[in-house]
Amino acid sequence: MFTRTLGTTGPQVSALGLGLMGMSDFYGPADEAESIATVHAALDAGVTLLDTGDFYGSGHNELLLRRALEGRDRDQVRISVKFGALRDPDGGFLGFDGRPAAVKNSLAQTLRRLGTDHVDVYRPARLDPAVPIEDTVGAIAEMVDAGYVRHIGLSEVGAETLRRAAAVHPIADLQIEYSLLSRGIESEILPAARELGTAVTAYGVLSRGLLSGNWSRERTAAARDFRAHSPRFAEENIDHNLALVEALREVAAARGVAVAQVAIGWVLSRGTDIVPLVGARRRDRLAEALGSLDLHLSDADLAAIEQAVPAGAAAGERYDRDQMAMLDSERP
């Protein structure tokens, strides 16, 4: 397993991380036994970065991870946790809470659910517009000093917010969507992160399955599946986006690899300070994703990929209008 470092102050982690969200929420039912087996397969393959959130399944995901890590050496994994999203009993979202008291309260519950004495990277899931980022990061920094958190991360914030946060405490990594279909970070956010010595942990590298090579126009998403409400899967956009995938499939076929492997390999190629998170819920999907580590893209390959899926080519935003409005990373 290749390794990369989360920024200038963060831990060394596997070059690919495993995102656990889909094992509990947002993509329809998941098989718990297969989910745990997938975590085990990832650990056995050398994956050390495991990403979760306290609001994934309203605590279910952290409890699932605890079961998956039973009998394993805790010091061999790096657990990244997002917090702050508020949910109701029906699973709806009520907003975000980044107040210092909420930081400490959320962390206390996370530590209990995970059955651990520390979190390796702790980050607010979104910017709370009612709370200065300095206050939120300052509260996490107190938890670093107390030994409950090792490193501080952020998620979906813009360059200005990232700089303000870094002035309070070093930020190990910024978790943000980055893929062939979502390249908005390249203009301002990624340069700012590099200026500050902050790594990027990239989620959505397969664009919610669009770039997996397995989605078709005939496939439908369940009502509680994120893709049922995603603009890029909407009737008016899906044909255009699948055409991009087919163009990418030609590049993959020329290399004798899967479309997903090219998509992940492209993100890996963008810099050693970028760690893709793959959201595999099954062992076969994980094995396919891990195969991207053996794919070395030449300059000719990268040019062909760029021609197949140019920057800005996707039809539709990456979230619906309400969720886009919550993203500090998308503000002008």
N, C-alpha and C positions, 0 to 999 in steps of 0.2 A: 504494500500500500504506500503510495506517495503521500507525503505530508506537506502541509502549508501552515503558515503562522498567521494567527488573527491579529494583524496590525503589529506595531512595534512593541506593544506591551502585553499582548494577549498570549494565549496558549498555542502550542503546536497541536494541530488536529489533522485528521485524514483529509486528503484532497477532495473527497466527496463526503458530505454529511447526509444523514438520514432524517428527513422531516416526518414526524409522526402524526400530523394533524388528521390526515385522511383515515387513520385507523380508528378515529372516534367521532368525526364530524365532517360535515360539508360536502361529502361525495357519496352519500348513501351508505347503506349498511356495510360493515366490514366484519370479517371472521376473526374473532379474538385469538383463537388458537393459531391461525395463519399469521396474524399480525405479530404475535410474540415470536413465532418461528422466524419471521422475517427479520426482526430485531436481532435474534440470535445469529442468523446467517450473516447479517451485516457485521456484527462484532467478530465473528469467526473470520471474516474476510479482511479485518483490520480497520473497519470504520470505527472512529472514536468520537465523532461529533454527532450527538443526538439532540434534535430540536423539538421542543414541545411548547405548550402554552397552557396556563392554568384554566383558560376558558374553553379549551378544546374538549367538547363534551362536558363542560362544567365540572372539571376535575377528573373525568374518566381517563383522559389521556395520560395524566401524571400517574394515576393508579396503575394503568396498563404498563407504563414504563417501569414502575417499581417491581411489578411481577416479572417483567422480562429481565430485569437485572439481578433477580435473586440468585445467589450463588456465584455471581460474577464479581470481579475485582472493581470496586467503585473507582479506584484511582486510575484505572485504565481508560475511563470514558470521560468525555467533557459534555455536561448537560447544559443546554441553552434553553432558557425559559422566558417566554413573553408573559406579561401581566397587564392588568389595567382595563381590559374590556369587561363591561358589565352586561350580564345576561339575565333574562327572566326565565321562569320555569318552562316556558314553551320553546326556549332556545333563541328568542329574539334578542336583539342588541339594544341596550339602553344608553350607550355612550361609553366614555372612557374616564378613568379616575387616576390622575397622576399625582394626587396630593401626597406629601411625605408620610402622613399617617397611613394612607392606603398602601403605599409602597411596602411598609413594614408589615402591615396586616396580611397582604397578599403573600409576601415572602414566607411568613410564619406558616401559613396554610400549605404552601408549596413544599416546604421542607418536610412537613408532616406527611403529606401524601406521597412524596417520593421516598420517604424513609432515609433521608440523608442529612448530613449536618451542614452542607453547603451547596450552592449552585455555582457552576463554573462561569456562566455568562448570564446576566440578568438584564432584561430590557423591557421598557414600556412598549406595548404592542402598537400604539399610536400616540401621537402628541395630544395631550389634553390641552385644548385651547384656553382653558380657564386657569391653567397652572403654568408658570414660567418653567421652561425646561431646566433652568438652573436649580429650581427647588426639587424637581423630581430626581435629577442626577445627583444632587447633593445628598438626598436621602439614601439613594443606593450607595453612594460613597461611604456613608456612615456604616452601612451594612458590610461594605468591604473592610473597613477598619475593624469591625467587630468579628470578622472571619466567616460570616454567613454567605458572602458572595466573593468570588475570586476576581471577576472582571465585569466591566459595564459595557453593554451594547445598546444600540438604538434600532428602531425599525421604522421605515417609511418616513424619514424626515428629510427636509431639504438641506441645501448646503449651509444656509445661514444658521439654522437650528443646530446642525452638526457642529459648527464652529463655536457656537455659544456653549454647547454641552461640553466640548473638549476643553474649554477654558476653565471648567470646574473640575473635571477629572478626565484622564485619558479614556478614550472610547476605543475598545478593542475592535469592534466590528459594527457595521451597519447592515442590518438585514433588510433586503429590498428586492422587489421583483426585477429580474434581468434575464432576458432571453432574446432569441432572434426576433421575436415579435414585440418585445418590450425593451427598447433601448434608450428610454428617456434619461437614464442616469448619466449617459456618456457626456453630455454637454457641460453640466455644472457639478452634479453630485459626486460622480466618480473622481474628477480632478480634486475636489475639496477633500474627499476621503484620503486620497493619496498624499495630499499636502499635509494632512494631519496625522498620517501614519495609522489610518483606520482601514481595516480590511472590509471586504464586502462578502457577506454570506448571501448568495443569490437564490431566492426561491422562485417558483414558477418557471423553472428552466425549460419545462416541456409545455408551458402555456396551458396549464390545466388539462393536459392530455391532447391538445390540438397537435403538438409536435411529436407525439408518441408514435405517429404513423398508424394508429389503431382506431382513430375516430372516423366516422363516416356520417354523411348527411342523414342517413336513415336511423342512426342511433339517437335515442332520446334520453334525456336526463330526468331523474325523478324530481318531484316537487321540491324536496329538501336538498337537492344537489345544487351546488353553486352554479354549475353550468346551465341550469335551467333559467337562470336570470342574468347570465353573463352576456354582454353585448357581442363578444366575438363569436358566440355560438348562436346568436340570434338569426332568424330566418333571412334577414336582409344582408347578413355578413358572412354566413358560414361557407357559402360556395366560394367566395373570393379567398377566404383564409385556407380552405382545403386545397385550393389551386396552388397556393404557396407551398403547402406541405408536399404536394405531388412534385413540384419543382425540386424541392429538397430531397425527395425520395430518389430522384435521378442521380443526384450527387452521392447519396448513400450507396446506391446500387453500384456505382462505378468503383467504390471502395470495398464493396462486398460486406457492408455493415448495415445495421438497422438505422432507420430515420432518427430514432431517439438517441442513438449513440452519437450521431453527427451533431444533433442539437446540443447535447451535453458537452461534447468535445469542443464545440465552438465556444461555449461559456468558459470552459477550462483554459482555452487558448487566449483569453482576454487579459490574462495576467496572473502571476503567482499569488497576488493578494486577493484573489477571488476564489471562494469555495462554493461550488454549487451544492444546493440541498435537493436531494431527490425524494419525492413523496411516495416511494414504492410501498404498497400494502401487501404485496405477495412476493414470494421468493423468486419467481421467474422474472418479474419486473425488476427486482433488485439486481439479479444476475446480469440482465441486459444493461442496466445502468452502469454497473461496475465495469462492463466491457469497454466503456468509453475511455477508461484510464489507459487502455492499450492502444488507443487510436491516436496516431500522430498526424495532425493535419498539416499538409505542406502549404506553401504560399499559393500554389495553384488550387488546392482544395478550398482554402479560405476565400479566394477570389470567386470560385464557383458557387460557394455558399452565399456570398454577398450578392451575386447576380441572381441567385434563386430567390433569396429573401432579403431585399434591400432594406435598409433602415427606414422605418416609418411605413412599411408596406401593409401592415395589418389593418383590417377593417374593424372598426369598433374600439372603444376604450377597454382597458383591462378590468375595470369594475363598472357597476352601474352608476348613475349620476349621484345618488346619495352617498355611496361609499367613496367615490372619487373626491367628493367635497370634504371627506374626513382625512384625506391624505395631505400631510404637510409637504410631502415630496412632489406633489402635483400643483402646488400653488405657484403662480407667476412670480 
